[in-house]
Each structure stands twice: as structure tokens, then as C-alpha cells.
């Protein structure tokens, strides 16, 4: 399914926020909790994540991390909406030591946006060198270093490494 994206890109963000909301997807309600329908709305959090990745890949590289973070928050809001029959969906955001943004899901996979705006698919534990602060009552990440050689890069549709 494709949705038409139109409008002018904002000079500040590089992407058109009007293109992200307000469009009605076939078979989807026009509003969720009184808010305009999202272009990433789908029947599951996983499908919305796929759409969020595709939209992010078509944004300007320097805007991708902020856009993707906004879209993942939108997914969480949609699946958490009262009356939603969707499975829970989570995403924790971390700063990598190299300036990357790391979006870790609840099922052992992550999306990494490196400092140049490239998107990478990673395994939450295996593809990072992580330092933890472990106390009797908590375990917190102190630093997280992406190891890109173990990851697979997401590319826009039509390229070989696209998932």
C-alpha cells in the first residue's frame, strides 16, 4: 500500500510534518482518540515500524534520528490507546558513544541511526559493546558502542539490503 506524501519540507527539520499526519489509509479510521490518522498506522506495531523505517529512509539524513524517534513514540501511543487490540510494543532510546541514536525494541532487535543518518538493523545485545552499572536494585546502561560490522544497513526500497 502506498500513501501520497506531498507538501514542502520545513527548512528547520527537512521533512514535511503535514505529510506525516492527516492522510487516510485505506481501511483505517480517520482518527485515533480524536487525532488525525497517521501515515504509519497499520494493524500491528511491527507493520508500523516497517512503515516508520521506510519514511525515515526517505527523509534527509540529518533529520532521520529525530523523525524516527517521533514515529516510534507515535507507534507506542497508537498501540497503547484505550481500546487498542494490538500487542504491546516498546522502544527504548539510547545515545551511542559515537553520536548515534539507538532504538531498542522489546524483542531483542534494535534500529541504529549513525551520525551520518544511515539506518542499521542490529541485535540488541550482540551488536553492541555495552557497559552497565549494576546495583542491588537496578541495572542501567552507562555506555553503548555500536559495532556496525555486525549489523545490516537499511536502504531505501529497490536496493539489495532492504528488509
Residue pairs with C-beta under 8 A, 6 or more apart in sequence:
1 25
1 26
3 23
3 25
3 39
4 23
5 16
5 19
5 23
5 39
6 16
6 19
7 16
7 18
7 19
8 16
9 15
9 16
9 60
10 16
10 17
13 63
13 66
13 67
14 59
14 60
14 62
14 63
15 59
15 60
15 63
15 67
19 39
20 38
20 39
20 40
20 55
20 71
21 35
21 36
21 37
21 38
21 39
22 36
22 37
23 37
23 39
24 30
24 37
25 37
25 39
25 41
25 42
28 37
28 41
29 37
30 36
30 37
31 37
32 38
32 41
32 78
32 81
33 81
33 82
38 74
38 78
39 51
39 55
40 48
40 51
40 52
40 55
40 71
40 74
40 75
41 48
41 78
42 48
42 50
42 51
43 86
44 86
44 87
45 75
45 78
45 79
45 86
45 87
45 88
45 89
46 89
48 74
48 75
48 78
48 89
49 72
49 75
49 89
49 105
52 68
52 71
52 72
52 74
52 75
53 68
53 111
53 119
53 154
54 156
54 157
55 67
55 71
56 64
56 67
56 68
56 71
56 113
56 119
57 64
57 119
57 154
57 155
57 156
57 157
58 156
59 67
60 117
61 116
61 117
61 118
62 117
63 117
64 113
64 117
64 119
65 101
65 113
65 117
68 101
68 103
68 111
68 113
68 119
69 93
69 101
69 103
72 91
72 93
72 103
73 91
75 89
75 91
76 89
76 90
76 91
78 84
78 86
79 86
79 87
79 88
79 89
80 88
88 106
89 105
89 106
90 105
90 106
91 103
91 104
91 105
91 106
92 103
92 104
93 101
93 102
93 103
93 104
94 101
94 102
94 104
94 141
94 144
95 101
95 102
95 144
96 102
96 112
96 114
96 144
96 145
96 146
97 143
97 144
97 145
98 114
98 115
98 145
98 146
99 114
99 115
100 112
100 113
100 114
100 115
100 146
101 112
101 113
102 110
102 111
102 112
102 122
102 128
102 144
102 146
103 110
103 111
103 112
103 113
104 110
104 124
105 111
105 124
108 123
108 124
108 125
109 121
109 122
109 123
109 124
110 121
110 122
110 123
110 124
110 127
110 128
111 119
111 120
111 121
111 122
111 154
112 119
112 120
112 122
112 146
112 148
112 151
113 119
113 120
114 120
114 146
114 148
118 153
119 153
119 154
120 146
120 148
120 151
120 152
120 153
120 154
121 151
121 152
121 153
121 154
121 163
122 128
122 146
122 150
122 151
123 150
126 150
127 146
127 147
127 150
127 151
128 144
128 145
128 146
128 147
129 144
129 145
129 147
130 141
130 143
130 144
130 145
131 141
131 142
131 143
131 144
132 139
132 140
132 141
132 142
133 139
133 140
133 141
133 142
152 161
152 163
153 161
154 161
154 162
154 163
155 161
155 162
156 162
